[in-house]
Amino acid sequence: MAIDNLPSLLPRESSEDYAAQLLPSLMTLDRLDQGVWAGAKAVFDRHIAG
């Protein structure tokens, strides 16, 4: 995860790395029923139900 690397990288490197890891997920925001967003919703729904 990018968060684990942030303290050990230079600010520019950490920002570029974080953006590179986040951008693919952000590009799929129009498909909330698939991929990472579907997984996040499943976790949310499970916690709300419990």
A tleap script that builds the chain and sets N, CA, C and O, in Angstrom:
source leaprc.protein.ff14SB
mol = sequence {
  NMET ALA ILE ASP ASN LEU PRO SER LEU LEU
  PRO ARG GLU SER SER GLU ASP TYR ALA ALA
  GLN LEU LEU PRO SER LEU MET THR LEU ASP
  ARG LEU ASP GLN GLY VAL TRP ALA GLY ALA
  LYS ALA VAL PHE ASP ARG HIE ILE ALA CGLY
}
set mol.1.N position { 0.825 -1.189 0.000 }
set mol.1.CA position { 0.000 0.000 0.000 }
set mol.1.C position { 0.863 1.243 0.000 }
set mol.1.O position { 1.963 1.261 0.551 }
set mol.2.N position { 0.352 2.259 -0.615 }
set mol.2.CA position { 1.082 3.520 -0.698 }
set mol.2.C position { 1.296 4.125 0.687 }
set mol.2.O position { 2.324 4.757 0.933 }
set mol.3.N position { 0.340 3.939 1.587 }
set mol.3.CA position { 0.445 4.536 2.915 }
set mol.3.C position { 1.681 4.016 3.645 }
set mol.3.O position { 2.338 4.773 4.359 }
set mol.4.N position { 2.004 2.736 3.476 }
set mol.4.CA position { 3.180 2.174 4.134 }
set mol.4.C position { 4.467 2.786 3.599 }
set mol.4.O position { 5.455 2.878 4.327 }
set mol.5.N position { 4.468 3.203 2.343 }
set mol.5.CA position { 5.683 3.739 1.731 }
set mol.5.C position { 5.854 5.237 1.942 }
set mol.5.O position { 6.963 5.753 1.801 }
set mol.6.N position { 4.800 5.933 2.270 }
set mol.6.CA position { 4.867 7.389 2.316 }
set mol.6.C position { 5.991 7.940 3.197 }
set mol.6.O position { 6.687 8.856 2.757 }
set mol.7.N position { 6.205 7.440 4.403 }
set mol.7.CA position { 7.258 8.044 5.233 }
set mol.7.C position { 8.664 7.844 4.675 }
set mol.7.O position { 9.556 8.641 4.966 }
set mol.8.N position { 8.876 6.801 3.884 }
set mol.8.CA position { 10.227 6.511 3.425 }
set mol.8.C position { 10.544 7.080 2.045 }
set mol.8.O position { 11.687 6.995 1.596 }
set mol.9.N position { 9.579 7.645 1.382 }
set mol.9.CA position { 9.812 8.193 0.059 }
set mol.9.C position { 9.852 9.712 0.095 }
set mol.9.O position { 9.329 10.337 1.017 }
set mol.10.N position { 10.462 10.282 -0.891 }
set mol.10.CA position { 10.433 11.726 -1.030 }
set mol.10.C position { 9.006 12.164 -1.345 }
set mol.10.O position { 8.245 11.387 -1.922 }
set mol.11.N position { 8.629 13.370 -0.986 }
set mol.11.CA position { 7.247 13.813 -1.195 }
set mol.11.C position { 6.746 13.647 -2.629 }
set mol.11.O position { 5.618 13.203 -2.840 }
set mol.12.N position { 7.554 13.992 -3.597 }
set mol.12.CA position { 7.109 13.853 -4.985 }
set mol.12.C position { 6.932 12.387 -5.356 }
set mol.12.O position { 5.938 12.018 -5.981 }
set mol.13.N position { 7.890 11.553 -4.975 }
set mol.13.CA position { 7.797 10.125 -5.270 }
set mol.13.C position { 6.578 9.511 -4.609 }
set mol.13.O position { 5.872 8.715 -5.228 }
set mol.14.N position { 6.324 9.870 -3.365 }
set mol.14.CA position { 5.184 9.299 -2.662 }
set mol.14.C position { 3.873 9.750 -3.301 }
set mol.14.O position { 2.936 8.959 -3.412 }
set mol.15.N position { 3.799 11.008 -3.719 }
set mol.15.CA position { 2.586 11.500 -4.374 }
set mol.15.C position { 2.351 10.804 -5.703 }
set mol.15.O position { 1.222 10.432 -6.020 }
set mol.16.N position { 3.408 10.626 -6.479 }
set mol.16.CA position { 3.277 9.949 -7.769 }
set mol.16.C position { 2.875 8.486 -7.578 }
set mol.16.O position { 2.032 7.971 -8.312 }
set mol.17.N position { 3.473 7.825 -6.601 }
set mol.17.CA position { 3.149 6.426 -6.337 }
set mol.17.C position { 1.704 6.274 -5.879 }
set mol.17.O position { 0.988 5.394 -6.355 }
set mol.18.N position { 1.283 7.121 -4.969 }
set mol.18.CA position { -0.094 7.075 -4.462 }
set mol.18.C position { -1.085 7.336 -5.592 }
set mol.18.O position { -2.086 6.630 -5.714 }
set mol.19.N position { -0.818 8.331 -6.406 }
set mol.19.CA position { -1.709 8.648 -7.526 }
set mol.19.C position { -1.766 7.494 -8.518 }
set mol.19.O position { -2.839 7.181 -9.035 }
set mol.20.N position { -0.639 6.861 -8.789 }
set mol.20.CA position { -0.604 5.740 -9.723 }
set mol.20.C position { -1.421 4.553 -9.204 }
set mol.20.O position { -2.025 3.823 -9.989 }
set mol.21.N position { -1.440 4.364 -7.888 }
set mol.21.CA position { -2.219 3.264 -7.320 }
set mol.21.C position { -3.696 3.606 -7.229 }
set mol.21.O position { -4.540 2.720 -7.356 }
set mol.22.N position { -4.024 4.870 -7.012 }
set mol.22.CA position { -5.408 5.285 -6.835 }
set mol.22.C position { -6.139 5.521 -8.146 }
set mol.22.O position { -7.335 5.246 -8.234 }
set mol.23.N position { -5.457 6.018 -9.158 }
set mol.23.CA position { -6.098 6.398 -10.409 }
set mol.23.C position { -6.897 5.274 -11.072 }
set mol.23.O position { -8.009 5.532 -11.532 }
set mol.24.N position { -6.391 4.045 -11.145 }
set mol.24.CA position { -7.193 2.998 -11.779 }
set mol.24.C position { -8.557 2.790 -11.100 }
set mol.24.O position { -9.548 2.525 -11.780 }
set mol.25.N position { -8.613 2.904 -9.798 }
set mol.25.CA position { -9.890 2.767 -9.088 }
set mol.25.C position { -10.792 3.960 -9.358 }
set mol.25.O position { -11.999 3.799 -9.542 }
set mol.26.N position { -10.219 5.148 -9.381 }
set mol.26.CA position { -11.025 6.337 -9.649 }
set mol.26.C position { -11.593 6.334 -11.061 }
set mol.26.O position { -12.672 6.878 -11.297 }
set mol.27.N position { -10.883 5.731 -11.991 }
set mol.27.CA position { -11.351 5.673 -13.371 }
set mol.27.C position { -12.565 4.761 -13.529 }
set mol.27.O position { -13.217 4.783 -14.573 }
set mol.28.N position { -12.876 3.962 -12.513 }
set mol.28.CA position { -14.022 3.053 -12.590 }
set mol.28.C position { -15.202 3.532 -11.739 }
set mol.28.O position { -16.112 2.754 -11.452 }
set mol.29.N position { -15.193 4.788 -11.342 }
set mol.29.CA position { -16.289 5.318 -10.521 }
set mol.29.C position { -17.642 5.251 -11.222 }
set mol.29.O position { -18.679 5.305 -10.562 }
set mol.30.N position { -17.648 5.137 -12.529 }
set mol.30.CA position { -18.914 5.034 -13.253 }
set mol.30.C position { -19.481 3.612 -13.228 }
set mol.30.O position { -20.571 3.366 -13.743 }
set mol.31.N position { -18.741 2.684 -12.632 }
set mol.31.CA position { -19.188 1.285 -12.530 }
set mol.31.C position { -19.130 0.845 -11.059 }
set mol.31.O position { -18.310 0.009 -10.681 }
set mol.32.N position { -20.000 1.412 -10.257 }
set mol.32.CA position { -19.979 1.176 -8.808 }
set mol.32.C position { -20.354 -0.254 -8.423 }
set mol.32.O position { -20.135 -0.664 -7.283 }
set mol.33.N position { -20.911 -1.007 -9.351 }
set mol.33.CA position { -21.310 -2.381 -9.053 }
set mol.33.C position { -20.232 -3.390 -9.436 }
set mol.33.O position { -20.493 -4.593 -9.444 }
set mol.34.N position { -19.033 -2.923 -9.751 }
set mol.34.CA position { -17.941 -3.798 -10.167 }
set mol.34.C position { -16.655 -3.451 -9.427 }
set mol.34.O position { -16.505 -2.352 -8.892 }
set mol.35.N position { -15.752 -4.387 -9.407 }
set mol.35.CA position { -14.399 -4.147 -8.906 }
set mol.35.C position { -14.317 -3.698 -7.464 }
set mol.35.O position { -15.061 -4.166 -6.602 }
set mol.36.N position { -13.395 -2.781 -7.219 }
set mol.36.CA position { -13.108 -2.318 -5.863 }
set mol.36.C position { -14.330 -1.668 -5.222 }
set mol.36.O position { -14.534 -1.788 -4.014 }
set mol.37.N position { -15.147 -0.977 -6.025 }
set mol.37.CA position { -16.323 -0.290 -5.485 }
set mol.37.C position { -17.377 -1.279 -5.033 }
set mol.37.O position { -18.037 -1.056 -4.018 }
set mol.38.N position { -17.550 -2.369 -5.766 }
set mol.38.CA position { -18.491 -3.409 -5.347 }
set mol.38.C position { -18.021 -4.046 -4.041 }
set mol.38.O position { -18.828 -4.338 -3.158 }
set mol.39.N position { -16.719 -4.258 -3.926 }
set mol.39.CA position { -16.165 -4.808 -2.691 }
set mol.39.C position { -16.359 -3.876 -1.514 }
set mol.39.O position { -16.700 -4.317 -0.416 }
set mol.40.N position { -16.145 -2.593 -1.737 }
set mol.40.CA position { -16.325 -1.608 -0.666 }
set mol.40.C position { -17.790 -1.552 -0.227 }
set mol.40.O position { -18.081 -1.450 0.965 }
set mol.41.N position { -18.705 -1.620 -1.187 }
set mol.41.CA position { -20.124 -1.600 -0.844 }
set mol.41.C position { -20.521 -2.851 -0.071 }
set mol.41.O position { -21.320 -2.776 0.863 }
set mol.42.N position { -19.972 -3.994 -0.449 }
set mol.42.CA position { -20.269 -5.239 0.256 }
set mol.42.C position { -19.809 -5.152 1.715 }
set mol.42.O position { -20.533 -5.575 2.617 }
set mol.43.N position { -18.627 -4.615 1.949 }
set mol.43.CA position { -18.126 -4.450 3.315 }
set mol.43.C position { -19.013 -3.475 4.070 }
set mol.43.O position { -19.378 -3.733 5.217 }
set mol.44.N position { -19.362 -2.368 3.449 }
set mol.44.CA position { -20.247 -1.374 4.079 }
set mol.44.C position { -21.591 -1.994 4.455 }
set mol.44.O position { -22.065 -1.834 5.580 }
set mol.45.N position { -22.199 -2.700 3.506 }
set mol.45.CA position { -23.500 -3.331 3.762 }
set mol.45.C position { -23.420 -4.361 4.894 }
set mol.45.O position { -24.329 -4.467 5.717 }
set mol.46.N position { -22.313 -5.120 4.919 }
set mol.46.CA position { -22.143 -6.133 5.970 }
set mol.46.C position { -22.060 -5.470 7.348 }
set mol.46.O position { -22.630 -5.976 8.314 }
set mol.47.N position { -21.365 -4.361 7.439 }
set mol.47.CA position { -21.219 -3.684 8.726 }
set mol.47.C position { -22.510 -2.976 9.137 }
set mol.47.O position { -22.837 -2.919 10.323 }
set mol.48.N position { -23.222 -2.453 8.188 }
set mol.48.CA position { -24.501 -1.813 8.495 }
set mol.48.C position { -25.513 -2.846 8.998 }
set mol.48.O position { -26.287 -2.572 9.915 }
set mol.49.N position { -25.498 -4.023 8.393 }
set mol.49.CA position { -26.444 -5.079 8.779 }
set mol.49.C position { -26.123 -5.664 10.148 }
set mol.49.O position { -27.014 -6.129 10.858 }
set mol.50.N position { -24.846 -5.638 10.511 }
set mol.50.CA position { -24.427 -6.287 11.746 }
set mol.50.C position { -24.433 -5.365 12.879 }
set mol.50.O position { -24.103 -5.759 13.998 }
savepdb mol mol.pdb
quit
